Structures are given as structure tokens and as C-alpha cells.
Amino acid sequence: MRLNNITEGLDILEIIGREAESVEIGGICFDSRCCGKGDLFVAQRGVSSDGHNYISAAIRGGASAVLCEEIPEGLPDGVIIKVADTHSALGIASSIFYGKPSEKMKVVGITGTNGKTTTATLLYRLFSALGYKCGLISTIANYISNKEIAATHTTPDPVQLNKLMAEMADSGCEYCFMEVSSHSLDQKRIAGIKFAGGIFSNITHDHLDYHKTFAEYIRVKKSFFDNLQKDSFALTNIDDKNGMVMLQNTPAAKYRYSCQSPADFNCKVMEKSLDGMLLNIGGKEVWTRFIGAHNAYNLLSVYSAAVLLNADEEEVLVELSKLSTVAGRLEYVKGGDDITAVVDYAHTPDALENVLKTLKDSADGRDIVTVFGCGGNRDKTKRPEMAEVSVKYSDRIVVTSDNPRFEEPESIIEDIKRGFKPSDMKRTIFITDRREAIKAAIMMASAGSIVLVAGKGHENYQDVKGVKHHFDDKEEILKIFSLNR
């Protein structure tokens, strides 16, 4: 594609070098080490490095043109284009280069602290069951119809995102359901993507290591809805105290869902057990295989979005009753002595509370043993809060390591300890080794107990000092259960 076609949607401040019209671009890159002959290199300022320092290296590597915010002196020959913001420019340029794939499908984005993966995945499964070819972009995995593609980020970088969407469109996908993380919003990874709709689940304290303040975290989430187009829909959970904030400035059509107040879409939990819930959605009862109030919200948002996408309401309810849980989200493993282990991704205080409340409400007096830790190099303020939540709903607690990354696990555990009162220590143990912690929790569980292993869910690795070692909570539980037969 010619460079002038790729940059047609950009606000260009300056161009130096050969005429842009004569330059053919073979690819787009933002890492100079990956630039090949004929590529367009986009120099971005990041947290730890500045792409502007690598413009010369990119040109030496074969890049024919460069997008940047500041033109360095003494560069080799090549077309240099100055723009105000290369983060948004990368997204827009990538969309154009791959043929604006988001305009060839209906793309629905889901944002919020908790529930993104479940909602996106269930929408993908629902519309697939309704007979549509669909794409999915999520934390767990990406899908082009039935073809699975490994996921590296909740929301991929703009080049990979548009490439993935182009493959979806080329394969005949009519819908794409994707998670939209706060990091991707702040870094403008979704610039250039046209959304048919946006869904807000909830917002609680998380990622403050990145956003610094809760107000900034809210602002970033809200920016997703601010930038939706007039012909799209904005669907929000009004039971979250910031739910209506998301709709304040959006030009999109506004819709609300609730399990507590009158709204455009409503749901009420009629019956609940460890096997599922009977829900009243829109005045009609449907039995689901999910448990917990948070899943009532997830299912309501899925139903609401499906209706807004003009799916038949009766068919949607029928298919909702057939859907099953997402990997690593309240995933059950049955063991001997009627012990039930539950694997869940809950890694924020709010998510952990939702899961524990769900288990407590459905446990019929059974003991709950909770295993959890906190990730390293992430928001430290939630560590003692996780302890407070675990004490509130658990009979026994095992604090362990999560993904320590570049922190010492013992240091993370010390931060968690600050959330325990002296009286809580009688039912709490601390085991740094996660494998041993899970084993200890199952060993101390009495007949009929529920063992919750929280924090990692679907992840099959443990990140230690920058190296991902294979580790799967469910796999470990199955090994222990098999040894105890």
C-alpha cells in the first residue's frame, strides 16, 4: 500500500524526505528490531523506552518511512512524517493498512474491572450457537470462528489487533467480541477501530500501579464510551456507582442494565444452588449453569447486548440456558470425601469477594478454605484488602505466591499480612510455594469442604523473575485428588 493512503486519516504536522506518494509500504512496525525492508516504523514513547531513539536503527533495518512526534537530526535517507500523537497514529494507520476490518463486522467491546472475559466469551459462544461466524479477542484466547489463536495480551497491539480482525473479516466473521483493557485505552491501541457497541461491567480498585489514581482509572475507562460513534450503542451497569458516569458524554445510543433498579434490561435471581441459578430476565425465567450474583450481571449484559444486536429474544434465552462457565472462572473440580475445589481468576478484592460470597451463599454450611496471593509489580494497595475479604468469608486461609514477577514472594505476603487482625492468624497459614499451598489447603479440608484457589484461573504459568514456569492450578488440584483416592 502507498504511504499517502496509509496516512490519509492522520493529522500530519510535517513531512521530510522523498515524496510520500512514491513510497510503497510492505508492513507496519513499532519495534525497530522487527523492521524489515519497506516497512513503516512508528516511533512511540513508552514507560521504559522511547522509540524515537531507534529511528536510525529502523531505517538501517530497511524501514522506508517513519512516523514520529519529533524529528531527530542527522537521519539516513527516508520519509519522515511528524504527527502529534504516534500512539493513535499507529492504530489508525494499522486499520487502514489492513483494509479497515472493523468496518466489515460488528465489533462489540467490553470494558470494566471484572467480567470482561466472561462477557466477551459468552457473547462469542452465544452468537456462534445462533449460527453466526464470530471472532473473539480475550485474555484467555483469541478465536477466528473455530480456530484458536494464543493470546498474549487482553487487548493486542494495534498492528496485531487489525491483522487479527482482517483475518476474521476475510473468513466471513459477522461479529467480533473483544475485551478492552484500561491499558489498551490509555495507550490508544484501539484507535481506528469502529465499534458497533460498548459494554461496561463494573469498576473497582485495580491497576493503580499503572494509572496512579482511581479517578484516572475511571477517566480512562470512560474514554472508551466518549469515543463511540452515533450509530453504536453504549450499555452500562447502573448498579455500579460509576455506571452512569460512563454514559455522560457518549454520542452513542444509551442503554442501562440492572439487577436492582428499573432499567432498559433487568434480571432477578429466583433460585440458586451450587449447580446453577434460575433467573428472571426481561420477565421470563431461564435456568443457567452459572452461580453467583456477578454472573447474573454477566448473563444480563450478554442478553442485553444480543437484543441490541437484533438477535431473537427467545432464541437468546434458550442458548443462554445451554452456556457453561469460562475456563478459570468458578471452574469446579470434584475430589474424594465430597471435597469440591474451585479455580477462579479473582485477583482483585471485589472479584474475590464476589466469588466467596457466591460460594458462601451456595455452600449450605460447608467450610470454605481459600488459597490466594497477589501479583508482584502491581497495585500494592489491594494486598491487605484481599486479606480482609478472605477473612470475611473463609473458615481457613492459605496465603501463597501468585505471579511474583520481579518482587520477592515473601515481601508480597508481608504486604498481605497487614490486612489480617491478630485474631485472624489462628485460621491462616502462609506457604510461599503455591504447589505446597494448594496441597496444604486440600489436606486441611474436611469432608464436604469447598477449596477456592483464587488469582490465576486459566493461566498455565507462574511468572518469576521474568521467566514463565509452567504452573496450572487445576492441573495441580487434579494431581492431588488422584493421589488421595
NORWO-V54011 format. One record per residue. OMEGA is omega in degrees with one decimal (999 if undefined). D_LAST is the distance of its C-alpha to the last C-alpha in Angstrom with 1 decimal. Layout:
omega & d_last
OMEGA & D_LAST
OMEGA & D_LAST
This chain:
omega & d_last
178.7 & 62.7
-176.4 & 65.8
-177.3 & 65.4
175.7 & 67.8
-179.9 & 65.6
-174.4 & 62.5
-174.5 & 64.2
-179.1 & 66.1
-175.3 & 64.0
174.5 & 64.3
-174.1 & 66.7
-179.2 & 68.3
-176.6 & 70.3
174.6 & 71.7
172.5 & 71.6
178.5 & 72.8
-177.6 & 73.1
179.9 & 73.6
-177.6 & 73.9
-176.6 & 70.5
-175.2 & 71.6
-175.5 & 71.7
175.3 & 68.3
-179.2 & 65.5
-178.8 & 61.9
-179.2 & 59.1
178.4 & 56.2
178.3 & 55.4
175.7 & 53.7
173.6 & 53.4
-174.7 & 52.1
-178.4 & 55.0
-178.0 & 52.8
-176.8 & 51.8
176.7 & 55.4
-177.4 & 56.9
176.7 & 60.3
-178.8 & 61.7
169.0 & 59.1
179.4 & 59.7
178.9 & 58.4
-177.6 & 57.7
-178.7 & 58.0
173.3 & 55.9
-179.5 & 55.7
-179.2 & 52.2
-174.1 & 50.6
-179.6 & 50.6
-178.9 & 53.1
-177.9 & 56.2
178.7 & 56.6
178.6 & 60.4
-174.2 & 60.1
-180.0 & 58.9
179.8 & 61.4
179.6 & 63.4
179.7 & 60.3
179.4 & 59.4
176.7 & 62.9
179.7 & 62.9
176.1 & 59.6
-179.2 & 61.5
-179.3 & 61.3
-177.6 & 64.4
-176.9 & 64.3
168.5 & 62.9
-178.4 & 62.2
177.5 & 62.6
-179.2 & 63.7
-176.5 & 66.0
178.6 & 67.9
178.4 & 67.9
172.8 & 71.1
-179.2 & 71.7
173.2 & 69.2
179.3 & 69.4
179.0 & 70.8
178.3 & 68.7
178.7 & 68.7
-178.9 & 67.6
-179.4 & 67.1
176.4 & 66.9
-177.8 & 65.1
-173.7 & 64.3
-177.6 & 60.5
177.7 & 58.6
177.5 & 55.3
179.8 & 56.4
179.2 & 58.6
179.9 & 55.6
-178.8 & 53.9
179.9 & 57.2
179.9 & 58.1
178.4 & 54.7
-179.6 & 54.9
-177.5 & 58.3
-178.4 & 57.4
172.3 & 54.6
179.6 & 56.8
-174.2 & 55.8
-178.3 & 52.6
177.9 & 51.7
-178.9 & 54.9
179.0 & 53.7
168.8 & 50.6
-177.8 & 49.7
178.3 & 47.8
-179.7 & 46.0
179.0 & 44.9
178.0 & 42.4
-175.6 & 42.7
-179.6 & 41.5
-177.6 & 39.0
174.6 & 36.0
-177.4 & 35.2
-175.8 & 37.0
-179.3 & 34.2
-177.4 & 32.9
-179.9 & 36.5
-178.0 & 37.6
-180.0 & 34.5
175.2 & 34.8
177.4 & 38.5
-179.8 & 38.0
-179.0 & 35.5
-176.9 & 37.8
173.9 & 40.9
178.7 & 39.3
178.1 & 38.2
174.3 & 41.9
-179.8 & 43.0
170.3 & 44.2
-173.4 & 43.5
171.4 & 42.2
178.0 & 41.5
174.3 & 39.0
-173.5 & 39.3
179.2 & 36.4
-174.3 & 34.3
-178.1 & 31.3
173.4 & 33.3
178.9 & 36.8
167.2 & 37.5
-170.1 & 40.6
-179.0 & 40.1
-177.3 & 36.9
-178.9 & 37.2
177.1 & 34.9
-176.6 & 36.4
178.3 & 34.6
177.2 & 35.7
178.1 & 36.9
175.3 & 38.4
174.2 & 38.2
-177.5 & 41.8
175.0 & 43.0
-173.5 & 46.3
-179.2 & 49.4
179.9 & 49.9
-179.4 & 46.3
-178.7 & 46.2
175.4 & 49.4
179.1 & 48.5
179.2 & 45.2
177.5 & 47.2
177.2 & 49.8
176.7 & 47.2
-178.4 & 45.9
-179.3 & 49.5
-179.2 & 50.3
175.5 & 47.4
179.1 & 48.6
178.4 & 46.4
-178.9 & 48.1
170.8 & 45.9
178.6 & 44.2
-173.8 & 41.9
170.8 & 41.4
176.8 & 40.3
-177.2 & 43.2
178.5 & 42.2
177.4 & 44.6
-178.2 & 44.9
177.3 & 46.0
-178.7 & 48.6
-178.8 & 50.0
174.3 & 50.2
179.1 & 51.7
-177.6 & 49.3
176.0 & 49.9
-179.4 & 53.7
179.1 & 55.2
176.3 & 52.4
-179.0 & 53.6
173.6 & 51.2
179.5 & 51.5
177.2 & 49.6
-178.9 & 47.8
174.3 & 45.1
-178.5 & 44.5
-177.7 & 41.2
174.9 & 41.5
176.0 & 42.4
-176.0 & 41.0
176.5 & 41.4
176.1 & 40.0
179.2 & 41.4
171.6 & 44.0
-178.7 & 43.8
-174.1 & 45.5
175.9 & 47.6
179.6 & 48.5
178.7 & 49.3
178.5 & 47.8
179.1 & 51.2
177.2 & 51.1
177.5 & 47.6
-179.1 & 48.9
-179.2 & 52.0
177.6 & 50.2
-178.8 & 48.0
-178.1 & 51.1
177.6 & 52.9
-178.5 & 50.7
176.8 & 52.3
-173.8 & 55.7
174.4 & 55.8
-179.1 & 54.8
-174.9 & 57.6
-176.6 & 59.6
178.2 & 58.2
176.4 & 54.5
175.0 & 52.5
-175.2 & 51.1
-174.8 & 48.3
175.9 & 47.2
-176.2 & 45.0
176.0 & 47.6
171.0 & 45.1
-173.2 & 44.7
176.3 & 47.6
-177.5 & 48.6
-179.2 & 48.1
177.4 & 51.8
-177.3 & 52.7
-176.0 & 51.3
-170.5 & 53.9
-173.5 & 56.9
-177.3 & 58.5
175.0 & 56.9
-177.2 & 59.3
174.8 & 56.6
-171.2 & 56.3
177.3 & 54.4
-175.9 & 51.7
172.8 & 49.4
-174.4 & 46.1
171.3 & 44.8
-174.9 & 42.4
-173.1 & 44.8
175.4 & 48.4
-177.9 & 50.7
177.1 & 50.3
179.0 & 50.9
-177.0 & 47.2
178.2 & 45.3
175.6 & 41.8
177.1 & 40.5
-177.6 & 37.0
179.5 & 37.3
178.1 & 33.7
175.4 & 30.4
177.3 & 26.7
-179.1 & 23.4
-179.6 & 24.0
-179.2 & 27.4
169.0 & 31.1
-177.2 & 34.2
168.7 & 37.0
-179.4 & 40.8
179.1 & 42.2
178.1 & 45.9
179.3 & 46.2
-176.8 & 43.7
178.1 & 40.2
177.0 & 37.3
179.5 & 33.5
-179.5 & 31.4
-177.7 & 27.8
175.5 & 28.3
174.6 & 28.0
179.9 & 30.2
-178.8 & 33.9
177.4 & 34.0
172.5 & 32.7
176.9 & 35.4
179.9 & 37.9
-178.8 & 36.4
177.6 & 36.6
179.4 & 40.1
177.2 & 41.3
178.1 & 40.0
-177.2 & 41.8
-179.7 & 44.9
-179.9 & 45.1
178.4 & 44.7
179.0 & 47.5
176.4 & 49.7
173.9 & 49.1
173.1 & 50.5
179.2 & 47.4
-174.3 & 47.6
-179.5 & 46.2
179.5 & 44.8
179.4 & 43.1
-178.9 & 41.6
178.1 & 40.1
-178.3 & 38.7
176.3 & 37.0
-178.7 & 35.8
-178.1 & 33.8
-175.3 & 32.0
178.6 & 31.1
-174.0 & 27.6
178.2 & 26.6
-178.6 & 27.5
176.2 & 25.0
176.4 & 24.1
-175.5 & 25.8
-179.1 & 23.6
-173.2 & 20.9
172.0 & 17.7
-178.2 & 14.1
178.0 & 11.8
178.3 & 8.3
-179.7 & 6.5
178.4 & 9.3
175.2 & 11.7
177.4 & 11.9
174.9 & 14.1
-179.3 & 15.0
177.7 & 18.5
179.2 & 20.3
-176.7 & 24.0
-175.0 & 27.1
-179.5 & 28.8
172.9 & 30.7
179.1 & 33.8
-178.5 & 34.3
-179.8 & 35.2
179.5 & 32.3
178.9 & 29.8
178.7 & 31.6
-178.2 & 31.5
-178.7 & 27.8
176.4 & 27.1
178.9 & 29.8
-179.4 & 28.2
-179.3 & 24.8
-178.9 & 26.6
-174.9 & 28.7
-169.8 & 25.9
-178.6 & 23.3
176.0 & 24.9
179.6 & 24.7
176.2 & 21.1
175.8 & 20.8
175.6 & 21.1
-175.6 & 20.0
174.5 & 22.1
177.6 & 21.9
173.6 & 25.2
176.2 & 27.9
-178.2 & 31.3
177.1 & 32.8
178.6 & 35.4
177.3 & 39.0
-176.6 & 38.8
-178.0 & 40.1
-175.7 & 39.7
-177.0 & 40.9
-175.0 & 37.7
177.0 & 35.5
178.3 & 36.4
177.7 & 36.4
178.4 & 32.8
-178.8 & 32.1
178.8 & 34.2
-177.0 & 32.4
-179.8 & 28.9
-174.8 & 30.2
-172.1 & 31.8
-174.4 & 28.7
174.7 & 25.6
174.7 & 24.4
-173.5 & 23.1
172.7 & 23.9
178.7 & 22.9
-174.5 & 25.9
179.9 & 25.4
176.1 & 27.1
168.3 & 27.7
-174.7 & 30.2
-178.4 & 32.4
-175.8 & 34.9
174.0 & 37.8
174.3 & 37.1
-179.2 & 35.4
-179.3 & 32.0
179.1 & 33.0
178.1 & 36.2
179.9 & 34.5
177.1 & 32.3
177.0 & 35.5
178.7 & 36.9
-177.2 & 34.0
-178.1 & 34.3
178.6 & 37.8
179.3 & 36.4
171.0 & 34.7
178.6 & 36.7
-179.1 & 36.5
-179.8 & 34.8
-174.4 & 32.0
-179.1 & 31.0
-179.2 & 29.4
-178.7 & 26.4
173.3 & 26.5
-176.6 & 25.2
-179.7 & 26.3
-174.9 & 24.3
-179.0 & 26.2
-174.6 & 23.6
179.6 & 21.8
179.5 & 18.6
179.6 & 18.4
178.7 & 19.5
178.9 & 16.7
-179.7 & 14.1
-179.1 & 16.2
179.7 & 16.4
179.2 & 12.7
-177.0 & 12.5
179.7 & 15.6
177.3 & 14.7
-179.0 & 14.7
178.8 & 13.4
-177.5 & 15.2
172.5 & 16.3
178.3 & 17.3
177.4 & 17.0
174.4 & 20.0
-169.7 & 20.3
168.8 & 24.0
-174.0 & 26.7
172.9 & 25.8
-175.7 & 24.5
-174.4 & 25.2
179.5 & 26.3
-179.9 & 24.7
170.8 & 26.5
-175.0 & 27.5
-179.2 & 31.2
178.2 & 32.3
177.0 & 36.0
179.6 & 36.7
179.0 & 34.0
179.1 & 31.1
-179.3 & 27.9
175.6 & 25.0
-176.7 & 22.5
-177.4 & 20.6
-178.0 & 18.9
178.8 & 16.9
179.6 & 15.9
179.6 & 14.8
179.9 & 12.7
177.7 & 10.9
-178.7 & 10.4
179.3 & 9.0
-178.9 & 6.6
178.8 & 5.6
-176.1 & 5.7
-179.4 & 3.8
999 & 0.0
